[in-house]
Amino acid sequence: MTTATHTPTANPAGPSTAAAIELVGVTRRFGTRTVLDHVDLRIARGRTTALLGPSGTGKSTLLRLATGLLPPDAGVVKTLGVDVFSASRDELLAVRRRMGMLFQDNALFGSLSVFDNVAFPLRRVAKKNEAEVRRRVEELLHLVGLPEVGDRTPDRLSGGQRKRIALARAIALEPELVLFDEPTSGLDPQTSASIDQLVQETQRRLGITFVVITHDVESARLIADDVGMLHDGGVRAFGPREQVWASTDPVVRAFLDRIPVHSAP
């Protein structure tokens, strides 16, 4: 639970700003364990927001709530303006079509070529004809810097290349919101830096909302416009990156400065 002595940094998405994701009084428990405890959070559209925090603080749970895959025990979850747990099945499907997802393990189909992986949502969801599919896939492969790998299977790609293809597929349907689950997990520092650069460039070029769950403090510092830190069931800090990085809150500082847990406040 958020400590009573701490006042979270003000969220830059003010009351007049439409939120990409909004949580109001959200609580989520797993058995006797409360992961999110009466959380209020507004994530602005058209920006990159990084959500940080120790393992088990509810970052991935928040993504599952936002996509309607996991109901809250209390509170309201709105994604792209829609209350996802009051929406009909058709309304929820319509919201999900406005979203993209880049999974931690990339979730590429090993039996399909890179081209067919990226084409999958275009064929199955958007029902594009093959000329439209080819044009869009070629455009996306150029966008992520891999125009020459369309005929390969994912097992013939490096970890960084697979991440790029997963991003191409995530943005194939021109979503308004893309959710990233640990995009640099398992990558070496140089590859991580190249993915950070790709995320930055893609968001600036397309102007869509990116929400990034990460443990990587340096990655968050590089890519995020806004940063939130989840801790002990609540939002410990939220605001523009520079404001959060300047925080004097001891818990926030311990995480950002990588102070060992046994030494942290």
SERO-4910 file (N, C-alpha, C, O; in steps of 0.05 Angstrom, whole numbers):
BEGIN
 pado doro    nc1    nc2    nc3   cac1   cac2   cac3    cc1    cc2    cc3    oc1    oc2    oc3
  Met    A     17    -24      0      0      0      0     18     24      0     39     24     12
  Thr    A      9     46    -14     24     71    -14     26     82     14      6     83     29
  Thr    A     50     90     22     53    100     50     39    126     54     36    142     35
  Ala    A     28    130     78     12    154     84     28    179     83     17    201     79
  Thr    A     55    177     87     71    201     88     80    210     60     92    231     58
  His    A     73    195     40     83    202     13     60    213     -4     38    202     -4
  Thr    A     66    235    -18     47    245    -37     57    240    -65     78    251    -72
  Pro    A     44    223    -81     54    216   -107     57    240   -125     41    260   -122
  Thr    A     77    239   -142     81    261   -161     56    265   -178     43    245   -186
  Ala    A     48    289   -184     24    295   -199     25    282   -227     46    284   -240
  Asn    A      4    270   -235      2    258   -262     -1    281   -282    -18    298   -279
  Pro    A     16    281   -304     14    302   -323    -11    302   -340    -18    322   -352
  Ala    A    -25    279   -340    -50    278   -355    -72    291   -338    -86    277   -323
  Gly    A    -75    316   -341    -94    331   -325   -123    324   -331   -127    309   -350
  Pro    A   -142    336   -317   -170    328   -320   -181    333   -348   -200    319   -356
  Ser    A   -169    352   -363   -179    357   -390   -166    340   -411   -174    341   -435
  Thr    A   -146    324   -403   -131    307   -422   -143    279   -423   -146    266   -402
  Ala    A   -150    270   -447   -161    243   -450   -140    223   -443   -117    225   -452
  Ala    A   -147    203   -426   -128    183   -417   -128    159   -436   -149    151   -446
  Ala    A   -105    148   -440   -103    122   -455   -112    100   -436   -127     82   -444
  Ile    A   -103    101   -411   -111     81   -391   -117     97   -366   -102    114   -358
  Glu    A   -139     90   -353   -147    103   -328   -156     82   -308   -174     67   -314
  Leu    A   -144     83   -285   -152     66   -262   -163     84   -240   -150    103   -233
  Val    A   -187     77   -230   -199     92   -209   -206     73   -186   -223     56   -188
  Gly    A   -191     76   -164   -197     60   -140   -194     30   -145   -209     14   -134
  Val    A   -174     22   -161   -172     -6   -169   -157    -22   -148   -135    -16   -140
  Thr    A   -170    -44   -141   -157    -64   -123   -157    -91   -137   -177    -99   -149
  Arg    A   -135   -105   -134   -133   -132   -145   -118   -150   -126    -96   -144   -118
  Arg    A   -131   -172   -118   -119   -191   -100   -115   -218   -114   -129   -225   -132
  Phe    A    -95   -232   -104    -91   -260   -112    -91   -276    -86    -70   -277    -72
  Gly    A   -113   -289    -80   -115   -302    -54   -115   -281    -32   -131   -262    -32
  Thr    A    -97   -284    -13    -96   -265     10    -77   -242      4    -73   -224     20
  Arg    A    -64   -243    -19    -44   -223    -26    -56   -201    -43    -68   -206    -64
  Thr    A    -54   -176    -34    -64   -153    -49    -41   -141    -65    -21   -132    -54
  Val    A    -44   -143    -92    -23   -133   -110    -27   -103   -116     -8    -88   -116
  Leu    A    -52    -95   -121    -59    -67   -125    -80    -59   -105   -100    -73   -102
  Asp    A    -76    -37    -91    -93    -30    -69   -104     -2    -73    -90     18    -67
  His    A   -129      0    -83   -142     26    -87   -125     45   -104   -120     68    -95
  Val    A   -116     36   -127    -98     51   -144   -114     70   -162   -133     62   -175
  Asp    A   -105     95   -163   -114    115   -182    -91    121   -200    -69    127   -191
  Leu    A    -96    120   -226    -74    125   -246    -86    134   -272   -105    122   -282
  Arg    A    -75    155   -284    -83    164   -311    -58    165   -328    -39    179   -322
  Ile    A    -58    150   -350    -36    150   -369    -44    165   -394    -64    159   -407
  Ala    A    -29    186   -401    -36    204   -423    -33    191   -450    -16    173   -453
  Arg    A    -49    200   -469    -46    191   -496    -23    206   -510    -15    228   -502
  Gly    A    -12    193   -531      8    205   -548     35    208   -536     52    223   -546
  Arg    A     41    193   -514     66    195   -500     76    166   -494     61    147   -497
  Thr    A    101    164   -486    112    139   -476    113    140   -446    126    157   -435
  Thr    A     99    121   -434     99    119   -405    113     93   -396    105     72   -406
  Ala    A    132     95   -379    146     71   -368    136     67   -340    135     85   -324
  Leu    A    129     42   -334    121     34   -307    142     16   -295    148     -5   -305
  Leu    A    154     26   -273    176     13   -260    167      1   -233    144      7   -224
  Gly    A    184    -15   -221    178    -25   -195    190    -52   -191    195    -67   -210
  Pro    A    194    -60   -166    205    -87   -160    186   -109   -171    162   -104   -176
  Ser    A    196   -133   -173    180   -155   -181    157   -159   -162    160   -156   -137
  Gly    A    133   -166   -173    110   -172   -156     95   -147   -147     77   -149   -130
  Thr    A    100   -124   -159     86   -100   -150     62    -93   -167     49    -72   -163
  Gly    A     55   -110   -186     31   -106   -201     33    -94   -229     13    -87   -240
  Lys    A     57    -92   -239     61    -80   -266     47    -96   -287     32    -86   -303
  Ser    A     53   -122   -288     41   -139   -309     11   -143   -303     -5   -145   -322
  Thr    A      3   -143   -278    -25   -144   -271    -40   -120   -282    -62   -122   -292
  Leu    A    -27    -97   -281    -39    -72   -292    -45    -75   -322    -65    -67   -332
  Leu    A    -26    -87   -337    -30    -92   -366    -53   -111   -371    -69   -106   -389
  Arg    A    -55   -131   -355    -77   -151   -358   -104   -138   -352   -124   -145   -364
  Leu    A   -104   -120   -332   -129   -105   -327   -136    -87   -350   -160    -86   -358
  Ala    A   -117    -73   -361   -122    -54   -383   -132    -68   -408   -147    -56   -423
  Thr    A   -124    -93   -412   -133   -107   -436   -158   -123   -432   -169   -136   -450
  Gly    A   -169   -122   -407   -194   -136   -401   -190   -166   -396   -209   -181   -396
  Leu    A   -165   -175   -392   -159   -203   -388   -162   -211   -358   -164   -235   -352
  Leu    A   -162   -191   -341   -163   -196   -312   -181   -175   -299   -176   -151   -302
  Pro    A   -202   -183   -286   -220   -164   -274   -209   -154   -247   -196   -168   -233
  Pro    A   -215   -129   -240   -207   -119   -214   -227   -130   -192   -249   -137   -199
  Asp    A   -218   -131   -168   -236   -137   -146   -252   -113   -137   -274   -116   -126
  Ala    A   -242    -90   -144   -257    -65   -139   -246    -44   -157   -223    -45   -166
  Gly    A   -263    -23   -163   -253     -1   -179   -261     -3   -208   -274    -22   -217
  Val    A   -252     17   -223   -259     20   -252   -233     21   -268   -214     35   -261
  Val    A   -234      6   -290   -211      7   -309   -222     16   -336   -239      3   -348
  Lys    A   -211     38   -346   -219     48   -373   -194     48   -391   -173     57   -384
  Thr    A   -198     37   -415   -177     36   -435   -188     50   -460   -209     41   -471
  Leu    A   -174     70   -469   -183     86   -492   -211     96   -489   -227     96   -508
  Gly    A   -218    103   -464   -244    115   -458   -266     95   -453   -289    103   -447
  Val    A   -260     69   -454   -281     49   -451   -277     34   -424   -255     25   -419
  Asp    A   -298     32   -408   -297     16   -384   -297    -13   -392   -317    -24   -400
  Val    A   -274    -25   -391   -270    -52   -403   -286    -74   -389   -290    -95   -401
  Phe    A   -294    -70   -364   -308    -91   -350   -338    -85   -349   -353   -101   -337
  Ser    A   -347    -63   -361   -375    -59   -365   -383    -62   -394   -406    -62   -401
  Ala    A   -362    -64   -411   -367    -65   -440   -378    -92   -448   -373   -113   -435
  Ser    A   -393    -93   -470   -402   -118   -481   -378   -132   -494   -357   -120   -497
  Arg    A   -382   -157   -501   -360   -172   -514   -351   -158   -540   -328   -156   -545
  Asp    A   -370   -149   -556   -364   -136   -581   -349   -110   -576   -330   -103   -590
  Glu    A   -358    -95   -555   -344    -70   -549   -315    -75   -540   -297    -60   -547
  Leu    A   -312    -96   -524   -285   -103   -514   -267   -111   -537   -244   -103   -539
  Leu    A   -277   -127   -556   -262   -135   -579   -254   -111   -596   -232   -109   -606
  Ala    A   -273    -91   -598   -267    -67   -613   -244    -51   -600   -227    -40   -614
  Val    A   -244    -50   -574   -223    -36   -560   -196    -50   -564   -176    -37   -569
  Arg    A   -196    -77   -562   -172    -92   -566   -160    -88   -594   -136    -90   -597
  Arg    A   -177    -84   -613   -168    -80   -641   -154    -53   -643   -139    -48   -662
  Arg    A   -158    -35   -624   -145     -9   -624   -119    -10   -608   -106     10   -604
  Met    A   -111    -34   -600    -87    -38   -583    -68    -57   -596    -76    -75   -612
  Gly    A    -42    -54   -590    -22    -74   -598     -8    -83   -573     -8    -69   -553
  Met    A      5   -106   -575     19   -117   -552     46   -129   -560     47   -145   -579
  Leu    A     67   -122   -547     93   -134   -551     99   -150   -525    104   -138   -504
  Phe    A     99   -176   -528    103   -194   -505    132   -197   -498    150   -193   -515
  Gln    A    137   -204   -473    165   -208   -464    180   -229   -480    203   -225   -487
  Asp    A    166   -250   -487    179   -272   -503    173   -269   -533    180   -287   -549
  Asn    A    162   -246   -541    156   -239   -569    132   -253   -581    118   -242   -597
  Ala    A    127   -278   -572    103   -293   -581    101   -295   -611     79   -294   -623
  Leu    A    124   -298   -625    123   -303   -654    117   -332   -660    123   -350   -644
  Phe    A    104   -337   -682     98   -364   -691    122   -376   -704    131   -368   -725
  Gly    A    134   -397   -691    158   -409   -700    156   -422   -727    176   -425   -742
  Ser    A    132   -431   -734    128   -446   -760    123   -427   -783    121   -436   -806
  Leu    A    119   -401   -778    113   -382   -799    138   -365   -805    155   -361   -788
  Ser    A    140   -356   -829    161   -337   -837    157   -311   -823    135   -305   -812
  Val    A    178   -294   -823    175   -267   -812    153   -252   -826    137   -239   -813
  Phe    A    152   -254   -852    131   -241   -868    104   -249   -858     87   -232   -853
  Asp    A    100   -275   -855     73   -285   -847     67   -278   -818     44   -275   -811
  Asn    A     87   -276   -801     83   -267   -773     72   -239   -772     52   -234   -759
  Val    A     84   -221   -788     75   -193   -788     49   -191   -802     32   -174   -795
  Ala    A     44   -208   -822     19   -207   -837     -4   -219   -822    -27   -214   -829
  Phe    A      1   -234   -801    -20   -249   -787    -44   -232   -780    -67   -239   -787
  Pro    A    -40   -210   -765    -64   -194   -757    -77   -180   -781   -101   -174   -781
  Leu    A    -61   -174   -802    -72   -161   -826    -91   -180   -840   -112   -172   -851
  Arg    A    -84   -206   -841   -101   -226   -854   -124   -234   -836   -147   -236   -845
  Arg    A   -118   -241   -811   -138   -253   -793   -157   -233   -781   -181   -239   -778
  Val    A   -148   -209   -775   -165   -189   -761   -175   -169   -781   -199   -164   -783
  Ala    A   -157   -156   -797   -165   -135   -815   -176   -145   -841   -189   -130   -856
  Lys    A   -171   -171   -847   -182   -183   -872   -172   -168   -897   -187   -164   -916
  Lys    A   -147   -160   -897   -135   -146   -920   -131   -165   -943   -126   -189   -939
  Asn    A   -132   -155   -968   -125   -172   -991    -95   -174   -992    -80   -158   -979
  Glu    A    -85   -192  -1008    -56   -198  -1008    -39   -175  -1018    -16   -172  -1008
  Ala    A    -49   -159  -1036    -34   -136  -1045    -30   -116  -1022     -9   -105  -1018
  Glu    A    -52   -111  -1007    -50    -93   -984    -32   -105   -962    -17    -90   -949
  Val    A    -34   -131   -958    -17   -144   -938     12   -141   -945     28   -133   -928
  Arg    A     19   -146   -970     47   -144   -978     58   -115   -975     80   -111   -965
  Arg    A     42    -96   -983     50    -68   -981     55    -61   -952     76    -48   -945
  Arg    A     37    -68   -934     39    -61   -906     62    -75   -893     77    -63   -877
  Val    A     65   -101   -898     87   -116   -885    114   -105   -894    132   -102   -878
  Glu    A    117    -99   -920    143    -88   -929    148    -61   -916    171    -55   -909
  Glu    A    127    -45   -913    130    -19   -899    139    -23   -871    156     -8   -861
  Leu    A    127    -42   -857    134    -47   -829    162    -58   -825    177    -50   -807
  Leu    A    170    -76   -843    197    -87   -841    218    -65   -846    240    -66   -834
  His    A    213    -47   -864    231    -24   -867    231     -6   -842    252      3   -834
  Leu    A    208     -2   -831    206     15   -807    223      5   -784    235     20   -770
  Val    A    224    -22   -780    239    -33   -758    268    -41   -767    282    -53   -751
  Gly    A    275    -33   -791    303    -37   -800    310    -65   -809    334    -72   -809
  Leu    A    290    -81   -817    296   -108   -825    282   -115   -851    266   -135   -852
  Pro    A    286   -100   -873    271   -105   -897    278   -131   -911    264   -141   -928
  Glu    A    301   -143   -903    312   -166   -918    305   -193   -906    314   -214   -916
  Val    A    291   -194   -883    288   -220   -868    260   -232   -871    254   -251   -857
  Gly    A    244   -223   -889    216   -232   -891    213   -262   -896    194   -274   -887
  Asp    A    232   -274   -910    229   -303   -916    242   -321   -895    240   -345   -897
  Arg    A    254   -310   -874    266   -326   -853    245   -334   -832    224   -321   -831
  Thr    A    251   -354   -817    234   -361   -794    247   -349   -769    271   -343   -769
  Pro    A    231   -345   -748    242   -331   -724    267   -344   -712    283   -330   -700
  Asp    A    270   -371   -715    293   -384   -703    319   -376   -718    341   -383   -708
  Arg    A    317   -363   -740    341   -355   -755    347   -325   -749    364   -313   -763
  Leu    A    334   -314   -730    339   -286   -722    353   -284   -695    350   -302   -679
  Ser    A    367   -262   -691    378   -257   -664    355   -247   -646    333   -242   -654
  Gly    A    361   -246   -620    341   -237   -600    332   -209   -606    308   -203   -604
  Gly    A    350   -191   -614    342   -164   -620    325   -162   -646    306   -146   -647
  Gln    A    332   -179   -665    316   -180   -690    288   -190   -684    268   -179   -695
  Arg    A    285   -210   -668    259   -221   -661    242   -199   -647    218   -197   -651
  Lys    A    255   -183   -630    240   -161   -617    231   -141   -637    208   -131   -634
  Arg    A    247   -135   -657    239   -116   -678    215   -127   -694    196   -112   -701
  Ile    A    215   -152   -700    193   -164   -715    168   -164   -698    146   -160   -708
  Ala    A    171   -170   -672    148   -169   -654    135   -141   -653    111   -138   -652
  Leu    A    152   -120   -654    142    -93   -654    128    -87   -680    107    -75   -680
  Ala    A    139    -97   -702    126    -93   -728     98   -105   -728     79    -93   -738
  Arg    A     96   -129   -717     69   -141   -716     51   -126   -697     27   -124   -702
  Ala    A     61   -116   -675     45   -102   -655     33    -76   -666     11    -68   -658
  Ile    A     46    -64   -686     36    -39   -697     24    -42   -724     17    -23   -738
  Ala    A     21    -67   -733     11    -73   -760    -16    -61   -766    -21    -51   -788
  Leu    A    -34    -61   -746    -61    -51   -750    -65    -22   -742    -87    -12   -738
  Glu    A    -42     -8   -740    -42     21   -734    -57     26   -708    -76     42   -708
  Pro    A    -49     14   -686    -63     17   -661    -60     45   -649    -41     60   -656
  Glu    A    -78     52   -631    -75     77   -616    -58     74   -591    -47     93   -581
  Leu    A    -56     49   -582    -42     43   -557    -26     17   -560    -37     -2   -570
  Val    A      0     18   -553     16     -7   -553     27    -12   -525     38      6   -513
  Leu    A     24    -36   -516     33    -44   -490     58    -62   -493     58    -80   -509
  Phe    A     79    -55   -478    104    -70   -480    109    -83   -453    108    -70   -432
  Asp    A    114   -109   -453    121   -124   -429    151   -131   -429    159   -149   -443
  Glu    A    167   -116   -414    196   -120   -412    209   -122   -439    220   -144   -445
  Pro    A    209   -101   -456    219   -104   -483    249   -109   -485    258   -119   -506
  Thr    A    265   -103   -464    294   -108   -466    302   -131   -449    326   -136   -446
  Ser    A    283   -146   -438    290   -169   -421    307   -190   -437    299   -198   -459
  Gly    A    329   -199   -425    345   -220   -437    363   -211   -459    377   -227   -471
  Leu    A    364   -185   -465    381   -175   -486    407   -163   -474    407   -153   -452
  Asp    A    429   -165   -490    454   -153   -481    452   -122   -482    434   -112   -495
  Pro    A    470   -108   -469    467    -79   -467    466    -64   -494    450    -46   -496
  Gln    A    482    -73   -513    481    -59   -539    455    -64   -554    444    -46   -566
  Thr    A    446    -89   -553    420    -95   -566    397    -80   -552    379    -70   -564
  Ser    A    399    -79   -525    378    -65   -510    378    -35   -518    356    -24   -521
  Ala    A    401    -24   -522    403      4   -530    390      8   -558    377     28   -563
  Ser    A    394    -11   -576    383     -9   -603    352    -11   -602    339      2   -617
  Ile    A    342    -28   -584    313    -30   -581    301     -5   -568    280      5   -576
  Asp    A    315      6   -549    307     32   -537    305     54   -559    286     69   -560
  Gln    A    325     55   -576    325     75   -597    302     70   -616    289     89   -625
  Leu    A    297     44   -623    275     38   -641    248     46   -628    231     57   -642
  Val    A    244     41   -603    219     49   -589    216     79   -590    194     89   -597
  Gln    A    237     94   -584    236    123   -586    229    133   -614    211    149   -617
  Glu    A    243    122   -634    239    132   -661    211    124   -671    198    140   -685
  Thr    A    201    101   -664    175     92   -673    153    109   -661    134    117   -674
  Gln    A    155    114   -635    135    130   -622    134    159   -633    113    170   -638
  Arg    A    158    170   -638    159    197   -648    148    198   -677    134    218   -684
  Arg    A    153    178   -692    144    177   -720    114    173   -721    100    186   -738
  Leu    A    103    155   -705     75    148   -707     57    165   -688     33    168   -693
  Gly    A     69    175   -666     53    192   -647     32    177   -631     14    189   -620
  Ile    A     35    150   -629     16    135   -614     25    131   -585     48    138   -578
  Thr    A      8    120   -568     14    117   -540     29     91   -535     19     70   -544
  Phe    A     51     93   -522     67     69   -514     66     68   -483     71     87   -470
  Val    A     60     44   -473     62     39   -444     81     16   -441     76     -6   -451
  Val    A    103     20   -426    125      1   -424    128     -8   -396    134      8   -378
  Ile    A    124    -34   -391    130    -46   -365    160    -55   -366    168    -70   -384
  Thr    A    175    -46   -347    204    -53   -348    216    -52   -320    207    -38   -302
  His    A    237    -69   -317    254    -67   -293    279    -51   -299    295    -44   -281
  Asp    A    283    -44   -325    307    -32   -334    306     -2   -330    294     13   -346
  Val    A    319      8   -309    318     36   -302    330     53   -324    320     75   -331
  Glu    A    352     44   -335    366     60   -356    348     62   -381    347     83   -394
  Ser    A    335     40   -388    317     40   -411    294     60   -406    287     76   -424
  Ala    A    282     60   -383    261     78   -376    270    107   -378    256    124   -388
  Arg    A    294    112   -369    305    139   -370    308    149   -398    304    173   -404
  Leu    A    314    131   -417    320    138   -444    294    142   -461    292    160   -477
  Ile    A    274    125   -456    251    124   -474    227    139   -464    210    146   -481
  Ala    A    224    143   -438    199    151   -427    195    182   -427    214    197   -421
  Asp    A    171    190   -433    163    218   -427    153    220   -398    160    239   -384
  Asp    A    138    200   -390    128    198   -363    136    172   -350    139    152   -364
  Val    A    140    173   -324    148    149   -309    131    145   -285    125    164   -270
  Gly    A    122    120   -280    108    113   -256    124     92   -241    136     74   -254
  Met    A    123     92   -215    135     71   -199    114     59   -181    102     73   -165
  Leu    A    111     33   -184     92     18   -167    108      6   -144    130     -5   -147
  His    A     96      8   -120    109     -2    -96     89     -8    -75     72      8    -68
  Asp    A     90    -32    -64     74    -39    -40     44    -35    -45     30    -25    -28
  Gly    A     35    -42    -69      6    -41    -75     -4    -14    -85    -28    -12    -92
  Gly    A     14      6    -87      5     32    -96     23     45   -116     44     33   -123
  Val    A     16     68   -125     33     84   -143     50    102   -126     40    122   -115
  Arg    A     75     96   -124     93    111   -106    100    138   -118    103    158   -104
  Ala    A    103    139   -144    109    164   -158     99    163   -186     98    141   -198
  Phe    A     91    185   -197     83    187   -225     86    215   -234     77    234   -221
  Gly    A     98    218   -258    101    245   -269    120    245   -292    130    224   -301
  Pro    A    127    269   -303    147    271   -323    173    258   -314    180    259   -290
  Arg    A    188    247   -332    212    232   -325    231    248   -308    241    238   -288
  Glu    A    236    273   -316    255    289   -301    246    293   -272    262    294   -253
  Gln    A    220    296   -269    209    301   -242    212    276   -224    220    278   -201
  Val    A    207    253   -235    210    228   -220    239    223   -214    246    215   -192
  Trp    A    256    228   -233    285    223   -229    297    242   -208    317    236   -196
  Ala    A    284    265   -204    293    284   -183    281    279   -156    286    293   -137
  Ser    A    264    258   -154    250    252   -129    270    248   -106    292    236   -109
  Thr    A    262    257    -83    277    253    -58    264    231    -41    274    225    -19
  Asp    A    242    219    -50    230    197    -36    250    175    -33    261    166    -53
  Pro    A    255    165     -9    276    145     -5    270    119    -19    289    105    -28
  Val    A    245    111    -22    239     86    -36    244     89    -66    255     71    -78
  Val    A    236    112    -77    240    117   -105    270    118   -111    280    107   -130
  Arg    A    285    133    -94    313    136    -98    328    108    -96    346    103   -111
  Ala    A    319     92    -77    332     66    -74    329     49    -99    348     35   -107
  Phe    A    305     50   -112    301     35   -137    317     47   -160    331     32   -174
  Leu    A    315     73   -164    329     86   -186    360     84   -183    374     81   -203
  Asp    A    370     85   -159    398     84   -154    409     56   -150    432     52   -144
  Arg    A    391     36   -152    398      7   -150    411      1   -123    431    -13   -122
  Ile    A    400     11   -102    409      5    -75    399    -23    -68    375    -28    -70
  Pro    A    416    -41    -59    407    -68    -52    383    -67    -32    382    -50    -15
  Val    A    365    -87    -35    341    -87    -19    346    -86     10    332    -72     25
  His    A    366   -102     20    372   -103     48    382    -76     59    382    -72     84
  Ser    A    391    -58     41    400    -32     50    380    -10     46    383     13     56
  Ala    A    358    -16     31    338      4     25    321     10     49    320     -6     68
  Pro    A    309     34     50    292     42     72    269     23     76    252     27     94
***
